[in-house]
Amino acid sequence: MLRIRPSLVAVLLAPVLIGLAACTAPPETAYVSGGQSSRAEGGLAVGKNASGEDCTQQNLGEGADVYCGTWLQPSARVRRPPPGSPASAAEVATNGPWRIGLEQRYACQPPAATTILGSEPALLLQCTRRVGGWAHIALVATVGGRVWLADGVQPSLPVMERAIGVLSGRLPATAAASEAQGGAAQRLVAERAAARAFSSGDVGEYDRLVRVGMSRSLLKLADRAPLVLDVRLRRSAVQELV
């Protein structure tokens, strides 16, 4: 019987595994939040999202992540413009590193002028996640004389607004959970939201199933690998003899 060295199995199997991983699921950076969960206990309560899930805000420097429902990844994130960003909100929404990074993960419509938190000017981008097709939204808002960037799953818009309000000082932290006033941005996405209603928990369950499916596919391939390699090596030995 032809013996297969473990080291040779690893060498021959590695490209196959890498190829399968690349075809089965996108890299972690394609999701709202990549890598392991960073959700911690506590945080500032910012009320419910459009799906009725309770949400909390966890500050990160000048920005924040917003967690809703049972999903262990952020449903929304708020940040200040990264270095090298254009000066105006309109340019940030169409050019620069933030918009380029957004387009790598989501297919977005042109920005539409709107308001948040009652009357604060903002630009709304309605997007679709390139992997999975989930409705996604992004905001470039000017509040308190500063530009704020936010993106998240569609139901997170109300709490996304409140997070911007708290970070900018426009909304007291003590009032965040009970703040009911939104801007015109929520009306812009209302029709789309009614047609494609989902929760943050739904997105989290989808991501979990993708990871489970990928793991099972890799395990099946690993189980078959010795047989496949045995056949290939036998063919190679026969060719060398000929």
C-alpha positions in Angstrom: 0.0 0.0 0.0 1.3 3.4 -0.9 2.1 5.5 2.2 1.4 9.2 2.3 3.5 11.4 4.5 1.5 13.8 6.7 3.8 16.7 5.6 2.9 15.9 1.9 -0.8 15.8 2.7 -0.5 19.3 4.3 1.3 20.7 1.3 -1.1 19.3 -1.3 -4.2 20.0 0.7 -3.4 23.7 1.6 -4.2 25.2 -1.8 -7.5 23.3 -2.0 -8.6 24.5 1.5 -7.7 28.1 0.7 -9.6 28.0 -2.5 -12.7 26.5 -0.8 -12.6 29.2 1.9 -12.3 31.9 -0.7 -15.3 30.6 -2.6 -17.6 29.7 0.3 -17.6 32.9 2.4 -16.2 36.4 2.2 -13.4 37.6 4.4 -14.4 38.9 7.9 -13.8 42.5 6.6 -16.9 42.2 4.4 -19.2 42.3 7.4 -20.4 45.1 9.6 -17.8 44.1 12.1 -15.0 41.6 11.4 -13.2 39.2 13.7 -14.3 38.1 17.2 -17.1 39.8 19.0 -16.1 42.9 20.9 -19.5 43.2 22.7 -19.1 43.9 26.4 -21.6 44.0 29.2 -23.2 47.3 30.0 -23.0 50.4 27.8 -25.4 53.3 27.4 -29.0 52.4 26.7 -30.1 54.2 23.5 -33.6 52.8 23.2 -35.0 50.5 20.5 -34.1 50.2 16.9 -36.8 50.0 14.2 -37.3 46.3 14.8 -38.1 46.8 18.5 -34.8 45.4 19.7 -33.1 47.1 22.7 -29.8 48.7 21.9 -26.7 49.9 23.8 -23.9 52.2 22.9 -20.3 51.4 23.7 -18.0 54.4 23.2 -14.6 53.9 21.4 -12.6 57.1 21.6 -14.5 59.7 19.6 -16.7 57.1 18.1 -19.0 54.3 19.3 -20.4 50.9 18.4 -24.1 50.2 18.8 -25.3 46.7 19.7 -28.9 45.6 19.3 -30.8 42.5 20.2 -28.9 39.2 20.4 -26.4 40.0 17.7 -22.8 39.9 19.1 -21.5 42.2 16.4 -22.2 45.9 16.2 -25.5 46.8 14.4 -24.1 50.2 13.8 -20.9 52.2 14.2 -20.2 55.9 14.5 -16.9 57.4 13.7 -15.1 60.7 13.0 -13.6 61.0 9.5 -10.3 59.1 9.1 -7.1 60.9 8.1 -7.0 62.0 4.5 -10.7 62.6 4.3 -12.1 65.6 2.3 -13.1 68.7 4.2 -16.8 68.9 3.4 -19.5 66.4 4.3 -20.6 66.2 0.6 -17.1 65.2 -0.5 -16.8 62.6 2.3 -20.0 61.0 1.2 -18.8 60.7 -2.4 -15.0 60.4 -2.2 -12.2 59.6 0.3 -11.2 56.5 2.3 -14.5 56.1 4.2 -16.6 56.0 1.0 -14.1 53.7 -0.7 -14.2 51.3 2.2 -18.0 51.4 2.2 -18.2 50.5 -1.5 -16.0 47.5 -1.0 -18.6 45.9 1.3 -21.8 47.5 0.1 -23.5 48.7 -3.1 -24.8 52.1 -2.3 -27.1 54.6 -4.0 -26.0 58.2 -4.4 -26.2 60.2 -1.2 -29.5 62.0 -0.6 -29.8 65.2 1.5 -31.9 64.8 4.6 -31.9 65.6 8.3 -31.4 63.7 11.6 -32.2 64.5 15.2 -34.9 66.9 14.1 -33.1 69.4 11.9 -29.4 68.5 11.8 -28.2 68.2 8.1 -27.1 64.9 6.9 -26.5 62.8 3.7 -28.1 59.4 3.6 -26.8 56.5 1.5 -29.1 53.5 1.1 -27.0 50.4 0.4 -27.2 46.7 0.0 -24.6 44.3 1.4 -22.7 42.7 -1.4 -22.7 39.3 0.4 -26.1 38.3 1.7 -28.1 41.2 0.2 -29.0 42.8 3.6 -30.3 46.4 3.5 -27.7 48.7 4.9 -27.6 52.4 5.5 -24.8 55.0 5.9 -24.9 58.6 7.2 -22.6 61.6 6.9 -24.0 64.1 9.3 -22.8 67.6 10.5 -23.7 68.1 14.1 -22.2 70.6 16.5 -19.9 71.9 13.7 -18.3 68.5 13.2 -18.7 65.8 10.6 -19.8 62.3 11.8 -19.8 59.1 9.8 -22.1 56.2 10.6 -23.2 53.0 9.0 -25.2 50.0 10.1 -28.0 47.5 9.2 -31.2 49.3 8.2 -33.2 48.9 11.4 -30.4 50.7 13.3 -31.1 54.1 11.9 -33.0 55.5 14.9 -30.3 54.4 17.4 -27.6 55.5 15.0 -29.1 59.0 15.1 -29.1 58.9 18.9 -25.5 57.7 19.1 -24.4 60.7 17.0 -26.5 63.0 19.2 -24.8 61.7 22.4 -21.3 61.8 20.9 -21.7 65.3 19.6 -23.3 66.7 22.7 -26.5 67.4 20.9 -28.4 64.8 23.0 -27.9 64.3 26.7 -26.9 60.7 27.5 -29.6 60.5 30.1 -32.2 61.2 27.4 -30.9 58.9 24.8 -33.1 55.9 25.6 -36.3 57.9 25.6 -35.5 60.3 22.7 -38.3 60.0 20.1 -37.5 62.8 17.8 -35.9 61.7 14.5 -35.1 63.4 11.3 -36.4 63.1 7.7 -33.8 60.3 7.2 -36.2 57.8 8.9 -39.0 58.7 6.5 -36.7 58.2 3.5 -36.1 54.6 4.4 -39.6 53.8 5.8 -40.9 52.4 2.5 -37.9 50.2 1.9 -37.9 49.1 5.6 -41.6 48.0 5.3 -40.9 45.9 2.2 -37.8 44.2 3.6 -38.3 44.1 7.4 -35.6 42.2 9.4 -33.8 42.5 12.7 -30.2 42.6 13.8 -30.7 39.1 15.2 -31.6 37.9 11.7 -28.3 39.2 10.3 -26.4 37.6 13.1 -28.1 34.2 12.6 -27.3 34.4 8.8 -23.6 35.0 9.5 -23.6 32.1 12.0 -25.1 29.8 9.4 -22.5 30.9 6.8 -19.7 30.1 9.2 -21.2 26.7 10.1 -21.7 25.8 6.5 -18.1 26.8 5.7 -16.7 24.7 8.6 -18.7 21.6 7.5 -17.5 22.0 3.9 -13.9 22.1 5.1 -14.4 19.1 7.3 -15.9 17.0 4.5 -13.0 18.0 2.2 -10.5 17.1 4.9 -12.1 13.7 5.3 -11.8 13.0 1.5 -8.3 14.4 1.2 -6.3 11.2 2.0 -8.3 9.3 -0.7 -7.9 12.0 -3.3 -4.1 12.3 -2.5 -3.7 8.6 -2.6 -5.2 8.4 -6.1 -3.1 11.3 -7.3 0.1 9.8 -5.9 -0.6 6.4 -7.5 -1.1 8.1 -10.8 2.2 9.9 -10.4 4.0 6.7 -9.5 2.6 4.9 -12.6 3.7 7.8 -14.8 7.2 7.7 -13.4 7.4 3.9 -14.1 6.2 4.4 -17.7 
